[in-house]
Amino acid sequence: MKTIIVPSSLHLVMYQKLLKEYSNTIDVQVLSLNSFLYDHSEQELNILYQYQKKGESLRDSNTYKNSFNDLTFLKSCLSFIRFCKLYNVKDFPEHTQKDKDLKELLLSIYSIETKEDHIKPIIDFQSVYILHKPYNDIEMKWILFLLENGAQFIDKKTQTNFHYHSMANPKKEAQWICQSIIEKNYNACDCMIFTSQESENQVLAQMLDQYNIPYTFLKKTINSFILDEFNSVFSWIQEKTLSSFLNMIQLLYPEIYKDMNAYYTSFPDSIYPSFHLEKIEYEKNYLIEETDFLYLKNAESNIKQWFLDHDFLLHLTMNDFVSICEIIQNHHINPSIEDIKAYQYVQDCYKQSFDYLKDPFLLIQYLKQSSLTQSVKEIKGVCISSLNDCNGIRPHCFIMSANAKNFPSIVIHKDIFNENYIQNTTLPSLQKRLSFQLQQLKDTLFQMEDCFISYAQSDYEGKTVEASNDIKEWIGKDASFIDVKESSNYEKTKLFISREQAKDLFFKDSIFSVSRLESFAKCPFYHYLKYGLHLREPKSVTEVSTKGTLFHSMLEHLTTIYHKDYIHVPLIEIEKIIKDEFSFFLKVYPNKKTWVEGQIIEYSQKIHRVLQQLSEFENSWHMNIKEQEYKILKKMEFEDMTLTFTGYIDRMDTSSTSFCIFDYKSSKKELRKENFQAGLSLQLLTYTIYIEENEHLKPVGCFYISLSSPFIQDEALHISYPKDNQKLGFVEPSNSNGLDEYNRQKIISGWNFDGFDIYIDSKEQFAIPKNTLSYEECKEQWDIIVNGLLKKMKEGDIQANHVENACMYCKFQRICRNNRKEVRQISFIEEEA
């Protein structure tokens, strides 16, 4: 019986070729080199555990004694031991202390059996045939041994047609391969493609799909969460921390993970906390919204009940493997073939580790580094394989990324047992091993009928890639550049919905907030996600925006009690009020007491500074505070609908005939004409129009009051260096200091209308731009702007064409991804004109 030595991933391809040429395979067996040579199913993890155990017996002074707990180091030792056993090398260098330490560890583990200690007897060398492929230096020993004893390569007498080209980038390279298969009218079953990187496979698969060319990856990655799930449980057992616990819950109990993640983000002190929220009733405050508190309280209740049913998880050990398997099985009611293979793999690894489970670290690391693959059960179309298994089984072969870095892909020993170390042993020299590898690759190329070799001149990052000198030498020519033409022009995805959908989503409820209109003007896609699909912006349920809410509530509280005298409230009174604001917060988050104490001091001082800034304004301002948190309900007719715009006015000041609107902002904000006309700043003017229409008062202005604390830098003390050996001098800073500069900041910005000057003595703290609109112009343009926004909204255009900086704080960036595009602000007034 003939035996053909072929890598396991190529067995089906070889059988397909044999059936095509000889009609049967009765007298032929196709084996991998490993299966042909070794009569032993090696348990690698068990060997590594034995190595780790042997490491304990090394001298304490040995440099590598502690390295035996590192999986990568142990794998390097195993690989080198195999290499040494192939050539019966048992003597190691000891010129330096490092060599002596390495010799001690190698001799301590050499006797542990590996597959090289179990070699099958080979009876008939004459019936052994070897496939031409790039064999590495470990395989070199056996290939040469087989050839010397009568085995032979499968040689095809053919004249290879070489096609050597370069393209601009990897995408065009994959496209060129597809175009070549179609243009040359090749049967897909006669083609093979060899790649060097996983990323190439993804691009190649997309391109083959685009050209409707059938294909098969000869090595299929097993995609299963089984490994991660077992590992999460083992990691939890090894180190019972909150992080490992939540990781296990996320994978195995996703139904409770959302509640746990929210709850433990707020209370990270213990895995099994003292549940306290059930005893607390909500109190009105400005720091924690009622919906967020109730969500957290409900999460606590769910977690508490969950623990009653899953308390056993807190007491799992590595000896509870049956229980762990049951947990995993319950999570996969209908497992896939990949799940079953991954499950069996973990069971095998556990079995190998059984005698060493006191320390599961090695098992955990081994599973984390495991990448499971399986050979395919059937093949169709083009076969895609690794460059390491390059061969000429099929007549038309395409080799991708054949650049100087990847081709030839030769093995050079690195890490601890590198080439410098090997040259001091009796192992084959680097020159001999490289010569063998290069010759095997060259011979493989000349076994192909049609060999298409290509490489991209730059990678996806734009870095230049060099050509392979070996290819040029072997085939006797340089690569010719091909400008691959795109099969179609790429068009950016357009996002839109029908007018009927837009009406159902955006106009189902006739109540509109003003901020909603502004959000549509900033980015239609954001508006669609938040107000159309009602997606909740991702955030922690305990996310507290203390600055805006606290400042706002403080000013409202102080002006309600003290009216115009609120600016004179002493610091101690401010501290007391802020402390009261945090009282409910401390009930909910007792673990944040230290943080709260710091917040009280910090914000008491900041609010006191703000009041000092506002004192000049209040002393020269001759209107009284009439309303705070004044709710508006402005109705408007739009086509066949009556819409109502809602909002809250932070502060409205009045006289007997006039009024002025103020809106508190936690950051500095300006009211600009271009923003108003583009629909980006409608809030103040909407409020102003509503009050003028319903209160029958005359508007004199609308303004933002900034509650931010700007950073002011004091002028430094300068040293003068006079000439003629005089003494050093000091240049006194100017009389102005940081506090004066802080107080001079213009914290009130907006527009004034006719009659404003009557009510103000000084405009020092007002930032009012020139050439603002009159109130009559504002009112007229407001109607045009709002109608324009509503019409665009109704058309169903939800493209993520956003204005400048709209993406900076957007929580939906991951959703819109590449669809977003920054555009110039569009003025509805210019469009109308």
QUIHUBEL-V945424 format. One record per pair of residues at least 4 apart in sequence whose C-alpha atoms are under 7 Angstrom apart, sorted by the first residue. I is the first residue (numbers start at 1). J is the second residue. D is the distance in Angstrom with one decimal. If there is no record, write none. Layout:
# QUIHUBEL-V945424
((I/J/D) (I/J/D))
This chain:
# QUIHUBEL-V945424
((1/27/5.0) (1/28/5.7) (1/127/6.9) (2/27/6.2) (2/28/4.8) (2/29/6.3) (2/127/4.9) (2/128/6.1) (3/28/5.9) (3/29/5.0) (3/30/5.9) (3/127/6.1) (3/128/4.8) (3/129/6.1) (4/29/6.3) (4/30/4.9) (4/31/6.2) (4/128/5.9) (4/129/4.7) (4/130/5.7) (5/30/6.2) (5/31/5.3) (5/32/5.4) (5/33/5.7) (5/129/6.1) (5/130/4.8) (5/131/6.0) (6/10/6.4) (6/11/6.5) (6/30/6.5) (6/31/5.9) (6/32/5.0) (6/33/6.9) (6/130/6.9) (6/131/5.8) (7/11/6.8) (7/32/4.8) (7/33/7.0) (8/32/5.3) (9/218/5.7) (9/219/6.1) (9/375/5.5) (10/14/6.2) (11/15/6.2) (11/30/6.5) (12/16/6.0) (13/17/6.3) (14/18/6.2) (14/393/6.8) (15/19/6.1) (16/20/6.2) (17/21/6.2) (18/22/5.6) (18/23/7.0) (18/24/7.0) (18/25/6.6) (19/23/4.4) (19/24/5.2) (19/25/6.6) (31/35/6.1) (31/36/6.0) (32/36/6.2) (33/37/6.2) (34/38/6.0) (37/119/5.6) (37/120/5.5) (38/115/6.3) (38/118/5.7) (38/119/4.6) (38/120/5.5) (39/118/5.6) (39/119/5.8) (39/120/5.5) (40/115/5.8) (40/118/6.0) (42/114/6.6) (42/115/5.8) (43/47/6.5) (43/352/6.7) (44/48/6.3) (45/49/6.2) (45/349/6.7) (45/352/6.2) (46/50/6.3) (46/352/4.9) (46/353/5.9) (47/51/6.2) (48/52/6.2) (48/74/6.1) (49/53/6.2) (50/54/6.2) (51/55/6.3) (51/109/6.0) (52/68/5.2) (52/69/6.4) (54/108/6.5) (54/109/6.6) (55/65/5.9) (55/68/5.7) (58/62/6.6) (58/65/6.3) (58/105/7.0) (60/65/6.8) (62/101/5.5) (63/101/6.5) (64/68/7.0) (67/73/6.5) (68/73/6.8) (68/74/6.3) (70/74/6.4) (71/75/6.2) (71/362/6.5) (71/365/6.8) (72/76/6.3) (73/77/6.4) (74/78/6.3) (75/79/6.1) (76/80/6.2) (77/81/6.1) (78/82/6.2) (79/83/6.4) (80/84/6.2) (81/85/6.1) (81/110/6.7) (82/86/6.3) (82/116/6.6) (83/87/6.9) (83/138/6.4) (84/88/5.8) (84/89/4.9) (85/89/6.1) (85/116/6.5) (86/116/6.7) (87/427/6.8) (89/426/6.8) (92/103/5.8) (92/425/6.1) (93/99/5.9) (93/424/6.2) (93/425/6.6) (94/99/4.6) (94/100/4.7) (94/103/6.9) (95/99/6.1) (96/100/6.3) (97/101/6.2) (98/102/6.2) (99/103/6.0) (100/104/6.2) (101/105/6.5) (102/106/6.1) (103/107/6.1) (104/108/6.2) (105/109/6.5) (106/110/5.8) (113/117/6.1) (125/146/6.9) (125/149/6.1) (125/150/5.3) (125/151/5.1) (126/150/5.0) (126/151/5.2) (127/151/6.8) (128/151/5.0) (128/152/6.6) (129/151/5.9) (129/152/5.1) (129/153/5.4) (129/154/5.9) (130/152/6.1) (130/153/4.5) (130/154/5.8) (131/153/5.9) (131/154/5.5) (132/153/6.4) (132/154/6.8) (132/391/6.2) (132/444/5.2) (133/389/6.0) (133/390/5.6) (133/391/5.2) (133/440/6.4) (133/441/6.3) (133/444/5.4) (134/388/6.1) (134/389/6.6) (134/390/6.7) (134/437/6.3) (134/440/5.2) (134/441/4.7) (135/139/5.9) (135/140/6.5) (135/437/6.3) (135/440/6.6) (136/140/6.2) (136/411/6.5) (136/437/6.1) (137/411/7.0) (137/433/5.6) (137/437/6.9) (139/143/6.3) (140/144/6.1) (141/145/6.1) (142/146/6.0) (143/147/6.2) (144/148/6.0) (145/149/6.4) (146/150/6.5) (146/151/5.2) (147/151/4.6) (147/152/5.7) (155/447/6.9) (156/447/5.9) (158/447/6.9) (158/449/6.4) (159/449/6.5) (160/446/5.7) (160/447/6.9) (160/448/5.7) (160/449/4.7) (160/450/5.8) (160/451/6.8) (161/449/6.1) (161/450/4.8) (161/451/6.0) (162/450/6.2) (162/451/5.0) (162/452/6.1) (163/451/6.2) (163/452/4.7) (163/453/6.0) (164/452/6.1) (164/453/4.8) (164/454/5.8) (164/479/4.9) (164/480/6.6) (165/453/6.5) (165/454/4.9) (165/455/6.9) (165/479/4.5) (165/480/4.7) (165/481/5.6) (165/482/6.7) (166/454/5.4) (166/455/5.0) (166/456/5.6) (166/457/6.4) (166/479/5.9) (166/480/6.0) (166/481/4.7) (166/482/6.2) (167/172/6.2) (167/173/5.7) (167/455/6.5) (167/456/4.9) (167/457/6.0) (167/481/5.8) (167/482/5.5) (167/483/6.5) (168/172/6.5) (168/456/5.5) (168/457/5.3) (168/458/6.3) (169/173/6.4) (169/456/4.6) (169/457/6.1) (169/458/5.4) (169/459/5.9) (169/460/6.9) (170/174/6.3) (170/456/5.3) (170/459/6.6) (171/175/6.2) (171/203/6.5) (172/176/6.0) (172/484/6.0) (173/177/6.5) (173/455/6.9) (173/456/6.3) (174/178/6.5) (174/204/5.4) (174/207/6.5) (175/179/6.2) (175/207/6.1) (176/180/6.0) (176/484/6.3) (177/181/6.3) (178/182/6.5) (178/208/6.3) (178/211/6.8) (179/183/5.9) (180/184/5.9) (181/185/6.1) (181/186/5.3) (182/186/6.5) (188/214/6.9) (188/381/4.6) (188/382/4.9) (189/380/6.7) (189/381/4.5) (189/382/5.5) (190/394/5.3) (190/395/5.9) (190/396/6.1) (191/382/5.2) (191/383/6.6) (191/394/6.0) (191/395/6.6) (191/396/4.7) (191/397/5.8) (192/382/5.5) (192/383/4.8) (192/384/5.8) (192/394/6.6) (192/396/6.4) (192/397/4.9) (192/398/6.2) (193/383/6.3) (193/384/4.8) (193/385/6.4) (193/397/5.9) (193/398/4.6) (193/399/5.9) (194/384/5.9) (194/385/5.0) (194/386/5.2) (194/387/4.9) (194/390/6.3) (194/398/6.2) (194/399/4.9) (194/400/6.1) (195/200/6.7) (195/385/6.5) (195/386/5.2) (195/387/5.2) (195/399/6.5) (195/400/5.3) (195/401/6.9) (196/386/5.9) (196/387/5.3) (196/401/6.8) (196/406/6.9) (197/201/6.9) (198/202/6.9) (199/203/6.7) (200/204/5.9) (201/205/5.9) (202/206/6.3) (203/207/6.3) (204/208/6.1) (205/209/6.1) (206/210/6.2) (207/211/6.4) (208/212/6.0) (208/213/5.2) (209/213/6.2) (214/380/6.6) (214/381/4.6) (214/382/6.2) (215/380/6.0) (215/381/4.6) (215/382/4.3) (215/383/5.8) (216/379/5.8) (216/380/6.0) (216/381/6.6) (216/382/6.1) (216/383/5.0) (216/384/6.1) (217/383/6.0) (217/384/4.8) (217/385/6.3) (218/375/6.1) (218/376/5.9) (218/383/6.5) (218/384/6.0) (218/385/5.7) (219/373/6.3) (219/374/5.8) (219/375/5.1) (219/376/6.5) (220/373/5.4) (220/374/5.3) (220/375/6.2) (220/376/6.5) (221/372/6.0) (221/373/4.3) (221/374/6.5) (222/338/5.5) (222/372/5.4) (222/373/5.3) (222/374/6.9) (223/338/6.5) (224/338/6.1) (224/339/5.5) (224/342/6.9) (225/229/6.1) (226/230/6.2) (226/339/6.2) (226/342/6.1) (226/343/6.3) (227/231/6.0) (227/342/6.5) (227/367/6.6) (228/232/6.0) (229/233/6.5) (229/248/7.0) (229/251/6.1) (229/252/6.8) (230/234/6.2) (231/235/5.9) (231/364/6.0) (231/367/6.8) (232/236/6.2) (232/244/6.9) (232/247/6.4) (232/248/4.9) (233/237/6.3) (233/248/5.9) (234/238/6.1) (234/364/6.7) (235/239/6.1) (235/244/6.4) (235/364/6.9) (236/240/5.0) (236/244/5.1) (236/245/5.8) (237/316/6.4) (237/317/5.8) (237/318/6.9) (238/360/6.8) (240/244/6.5) (240/245/6.8) (241/245/6.1) (242/246/6.1) (242/271/5.8) (243/247/6.2) (244/248/6.3) (245/249/6.3) (246/250/6.0) (247/251/6.5) (248/252/6.1) (249/253/4.9) (249/254/6.4) (249/257/5.9) (250/254/5.0) (250/257/5.3) (252/331/6.4) (253/257/6.4) (256/260/6.3) (257/261/5.8) (258/262/6.2) (259/263/6.0) (259/299/4.9) (260/264/5.8) (260/303/6.8) (261/265/5.9) (262/266/6.7) (262/540/6.5) (262/541/6.4) (263/267/6.1) (263/296/6.4) (263/299/6.7) (263/300/6.8) (264/268/4.8) (266/542/6.4) (275/300/6.8) (277/297/5.6) (277/588/6.7) (278/297/6.5) (282/290/6.7) (283/584/6.7) (285/581/6.5) (286/549/5.8) (286/550/6.6) (286/553/6.7) (287/544/6.1) (287/546/6.4) (287/549/6.6) (288/292/6.8) (288/293/6.6) (288/544/6.9) (289/293/6.3) (290/294/6.1) (291/295/6.1) (292/296/6.2) (292/541/5.5) (293/297/6.1) (294/298/6.0) (295/299/6.1) (296/300/6.2) (297/301/6.4) (298/302/6.3) (299/303/6.1) (300/304/6.0) (301/305/6.3) (302/306/6.1) (303/307/6.2) (304/308/6.7) (305/309/6.9) (306/310/6.2) (307/311/5.2) (312/316/6.5) (316/320/6.3) (318/357/6.6) (320/324/6.3) (321/325/6.1) (322/326/6.3) (323/327/6.4) (324/328/6.4) (325/329/6.0) (326/330/6.0) (327/331/6.5) (328/332/6.6) (329/333/6.6) (335/339/5.6) (335/340/6.6) (336/340/6.4) (337/341/6.3) (338/342/6.2) (339/343/6.0) (340/344/6.1) (341/345/6.1) (342/346/6.3) (343/347/6.3) (344/348/6.2) (345/349/6.3) (346/350/6.1) (347/351/6.1) (348/352/6.3) (349/353/6.3) (350/354/5.9) (353/357/6.1) (353/363/6.9) (360/364/6.2) (361/365/6.2) (362/366/6.0) (363/367/6.2) (364/368/6.2) (365/369/6.3) (366/370/6.1) (385/389/6.7) (386/390/6.8) (391/444/5.9) (392/444/6.8) (392/447/5.5) (392/448/4.6) (395/448/6.1) (395/449/5.0) (395/450/6.0) (396/449/6.4) (396/450/4.8) (396/451/6.3) (397/448/6.9) (397/450/6.1) (397/451/5.0) (397/452/6.1) (398/451/6.1) (398/452/4.6) (398/453/6.0) (399/452/6.1) (399/453/4.9) (399/454/6.3) (400/453/6.5) (400/454/5.4) (400/455/5.9) (401/406/6.8) (401/454/6.1) (401/455/4.3) (401/456/6.4) (402/406/5.9) (402/407/4.9) (402/453/6.6) (402/454/5.8) (402/455/5.1) (402/468/6.9) (403/407/5.5) (403/455/5.7) (403/465/6.9) (403/466/6.0) (403/467/4.8) (403/468/4.9) (404/466/5.6) (404/467/5.2) (404/468/4.0) (404/469/7.0) (407/468/6.5) (410/437/6.5) (413/417/6.9) (413/418/4.8) (413/419/5.6) (414/418/4.2) (414/419/6.7) (417/421/5.7) (417/422/6.8) (418/422/6.3) (419/423/6.1) (422/427/6.6) (423/429/6.4) (428/432/6.5) (428/433/6.7) (429/433/6.3) (430/434/6.0) (431/435/6.0) (432/436/6.2) (433/437/6.3) (434/438/6.1) (435/439/6.1) (436/440/6.2) (437/441/6.3) (438/442/6.1) (439/443/6.0) (440/444/6.1) (441/445/6.4) (442/446/6.6) (443/447/6.5) (456/465/7.0) (457/464/5.9) (457/465/5.0) (457/466/6.9) (458/462/5.4) (458/463/5.2) (458/464/4.4) (458/465/5.1) (459/463/5.6) (459/464/6.9) (468/472/6.7) (469/473/6.2) (470/474/6.1) (471/475/6.1) (472/476/5.4) (472/477/5.3) (472/478/5.6) (493/819/6.6) (494/799/6.4) (495/797/6.8) (495/798/5.6) (495/799/4.8) (496/796/5.5) (496/797/4.6) (496/798/5.1) (496/799/6.5) (497/501/6.1) (497/502/6.4) (497/796/4.7) (497/797/6.5) (498/502/6.1) (498/796/5.5) (499/503/6.1) (499/794/5.9) (499/795/5.3) (499/796/5.5) (500/504/6.3) (501/505/6.0) (502/506/5.6) (502/794/5.5) (502/795/7.0) (502/796/5.1) (503/507/5.0) (503/508/6.6) (503/794/6.2) (504/508/5.1) (505/532/4.9) (506/532/5.7) (510/642/6.8) (510/643/4.8) (510/644/6.2) (511/643/5.9) (511/644/4.7) (511/645/5.9) (512/516/6.7) (512/644/5.9) (512/645/4.7) (512/646/6.1) (513/517/7.0) (513/645/5.4) (513/646/4.8) (513/647/6.0) (514/518/6.6) (514/645/6.2) (514/646/6.4) (514/647/6.5) (514/682/6.9) (514/683/5.9) (515/519/6.1) (516/520/6.5) (517/521/6.5) (518/522/6.3) (518/679/5.8) (518/680/4.9) (518/681/6.6) (518/682/6.8) (519/523/6.1) (519/527/5.8) (520/524/4.6) (520/527/5.1) (521/678/7.0) (521/679/5.7) (521/680/5.9) (522/680/6.5) (522/802/5.4) (522/803/5.4) (522/806/6.4) (523/527/6.5) (523/800/5.8) (523/801/5.9) (523/802/4.4) (523/803/6.9) (524/528/6.1) (524/798/4.8) (524/799/6.1) (524/800/5.9) (525/529/6.3) (525/798/4.7) (525/799/5.6) (525/800/4.7) (526/530/6.1) (527/531/5.5) (527/532/6.8) (528/532/4.5) (528/533/6.3) (528/798/6.4) (529/533/5.0) (529/534/6.1) (529/535/5.7) (530/534/4.6) (530/535/5.1) (530/536/6.8) (537/811/5.9) (538/811/6.4) (539/543/6.8) (545/549/6.5) (546/550/5.4) (547/551/5.9) (547/666/6.6) (548/552/6.0) (548/665/7.0) (548/666/4.8) (549/553/6.0) (550/554/6.0) (551/555/6.2) (551/607/6.9) (552/556/6.3) (552/664/6.7) (553/557/6.0) (554/558/6.0) (555/559/5.9) (556/560/6.1) (556/628/6.8) (557/561/6.5) (558/562/5.7) (558/566/5.4) (559/563/4.3) (559/564/6.6) (559/566/5.5) (562/566/4.9) (563/625/6.9) (567/611/5.0) (567/612/6.8) (567/614/7.0) (567/615/5.6) (569/573/6.6) (570/574/6.6) (571/575/6.3) (571/604/6.8) (571/608/6.3) (572/576/6.4) (573/577/6.3) (574/578/6.2) (574/604/5.9) (575/579/6.0) (575/600/6.5) (575/604/5.4) (576/580/6.3) (577/581/6.3) (578/582/6.4) (578/600/6.2) (579/583/6.3) (579/600/6.4) (582/586/6.2) (583/587/6.6) (584/588/6.5) (585/589/6.0) (586/590/5.0) (586/593/6.6) (592/596/6.2) (593/597/6.3) (594/598/6.5) (595/599/6.3) (596/600/6.2) (597/601/6.6) (598/602/6.1) (599/603/5.9) (600/604/5.9) (601/605/6.4) (602/606/6.4) (603/607/5.9) (604/608/6.1) (605/609/6.3) (606/610/6.3) (607/611/6.2) (608/612/6.4) (609/613/6.3) (610/614/6.2) (610/707/6.6) (611/615/6.0) (613/743/5.4) (614/618/6.1) (615/619/6.0) (616/620/6.4) (617/621/5.9) (617/765/6.7) (620/760/5.5) (620/761/5.0) (620/762/6.2) (621/759/5.9) (621/760/4.8) (621/761/6.8) (622/759/4.9) (622/760/6.2) (623/653/5.7) (623/654/5.5) (623/655/5.6) (623/759/6.6) (624/653/5.2) (624/654/5.6) (624/655/6.7) (625/652/6.1) (625/653/4.3) (625/654/6.6) (626/652/5.9) (626/653/5.4) (626/654/6.2) (627/651/5.8) (627/652/5.2) (628/649/6.5) (628/650/5.2) (628/651/4.5) (628/652/6.4) (629/648/5.3) (629/649/5.2) (629/650/4.8) (629/651/6.6) (630/648/5.2) (630/649/4.9) (630/650/6.7) (631/647/5.8) (631/648/4.5) (631/649/6.4) (632/646/5.4) (632/647/5.5) (632/648/6.2) (633/644/6.0) (633/645/5.6) (633/646/4.9) (634/644/5.4) (634/645/4.9) (634/646/6.5) (634/690/6.1) (635/642/6.7) (635/643/5.6) (635/644/4.3) (635/645/6.3) (636/642/5.7) (636/643/5.2) (636/644/6.3) (637/641/5.9) (637/642/4.7) (637/643/6.2) (638/642/6.1) (638/643/6.9) (649/663/6.7) (649/687/6.9) (650/662/6.4) (650/663/5.2) (650/664/6.5) (651/661/6.2) (651/662/5.1) (651/663/6.4) (652/659/6.9) (652/660/5.9) (652/661/4.8) (652/662/6.2) (653/659/5.5) (653/660/5.3) (653/661/6.6) (654/658/5.7) (654/659/4.1) (654/660/6.4) (655/659/6.2) (657/697/5.5) (657/698/6.2) (658/697/4.9) (658/698/4.3) (658/699/5.7) (658/700/6.6) (659/697/6.3) (659/698/6.1) (659/699/5.2) (659/700/6.2) (660/699/5.9) (660/700/5.7) (660/701/5.1) (660/702/5.7) (661/688/6.7) (661/701/6.5) (661/702/4.5) (661/703/6.2) (662/702/5.9) (662/703/4.9) (662/704/5.7) (662/705/6.6) (663/703/6.4) (663/704/4.8) (663/705/6.0) (664/704/5.9) (664/705/4.8) (664/706/6.2) (664/707/6.9) (665/704/6.6) (665/705/6.0) (665/706/5.0) (665/707/6.0) (666/706/6.0) (666/707/5.0) (666/708/5.5) (667/706/5.8) (667/707/6.4) (667/708/5.1) (668/706/5.2) (668/708/6.6) (669/704/6.8) (670/749/5.8) (670/750/6.3) (671/681/6.7) (671/749/7.0) (671/750/5.2) (672/676/6.3) (673/677/6.3) (673/772/6.7) (674/678/6.2) (674/827/6.9) (675/679/6.3) (675/680/5.0) (675/681/5.6) (676/680/5.6) (676/681/4.6) (676/682/5.9) (677/785/6.4) (677/827/5.1) (677/828/5.9) (677/829/6.1) (678/825/6.1) (678/826/5.3) (678/827/4.4) (678/828/5.8) (679/785/6.2) (682/686/5.9) (683/687/6.3) (684/688/6.2) (684/702/6.1) (685/689/6.1) (686/690/6.2) (687/691/6.3) (688/692/6.2) (688/699/6.8) (688/702/7.0) (689/693/6.2) (689/779/6.7) (690/694/6.1) (691/695/5.3) (692/696/5.2) (692/697/5.3) (692/698/6.2) (692/699/6.5) (699/753/6.8) (700/752/5.8) (700/753/4.6) (700/754/5.8) (700/755/5.6) (700/756/4.7) (701/751/5.6) (701/752/4.0) (701/753/5.2) (701/756/6.6) (702/750/5.9) (702/751/5.7) (702/752/6.6) (703/748/6.3) (703/749/5.4) (703/750/4.2) (703/751/6.4) (704/748/5.6) (704/749/5.3) (704/750/6.1) (705/747/5.8) (705/748/4.6) (705/749/6.8) (706/747/5.0) (706/748/6.3) (712/738/5.6) (712/742/6.4) (713/738/6.1) (714/737/5.8) (714/738/4.9) (715/733/6.2) (716/733/6.8) (717/731/6.6) (717/732/6.4) (717/733/6.0) (718/730/5.9) (718/731/5.2) (719/729/5.9) (719/730/4.6) (719/731/6.0) (720/728/6.1) (720/729/5.0) (720/730/5.7) (720/731/6.5) (721/728/5.6) (721/729/6.7) (722/726/6.0) (722/728/6.6) (736/740/6.2) (737/741/6.4) (738/742/6.0) (739/743/6.2) (740/744/6.3) (741/745/6.7) (745/765/6.8) (746/765/4.4) (746/766/5.5) (746/767/5.9) (747/765/6.2) (747/766/6.9) (748/765/6.1) (748/766/4.9) (748/767/6.1) (749/766/5.6) (749/767/4.5) (749/768/5.9) (750/767/6.7) (750/768/5.6) (751/768/5.8) (751/772/6.7) (752/756/6.1) (753/774/6.2) (753/775/6.2) (756/760/7.0) (773/777/5.9) (773/778/6.1) (774/778/6.2) (775/779/6.2) (776/780/6.3) (777/781/6.0) (778/782/5.8) (779/783/6.8) (780/784/7.0) (781/785/6.1) (781/829/6.9) (782/786/6.1) (783/787/6.1) (784/788/6.1) (784/828/7.0) (785/789/6.3) (785/828/5.5) (785/829/7.0) (786/790/6.2) (787/791/6.1) (788/792/6.3) (788/828/6.5) (789/793/6.1) (790/794/6.1) (791/795/6.3) (792/797/6.9) (793/797/6.8) (800/819/6.1) (800/820/4.6) (800/821/6.2) (801/820/5.8) (801/821/4.8) (801/822/5.7) (801/823/6.0) (802/806/6.1) (802/821/6.1) (802/822/4.9) (802/823/5.9) (803/822/5.5) (803/823/5.5) (803/824/6.3) (803/825/6.1) (804/822/6.2) (806/810/6.8) (807/813/6.9) (812/816/6.8) (813/817/6.0) (816/820/6.3) (827/831/6.4) (828/832/6.1) (829/833/6.2))
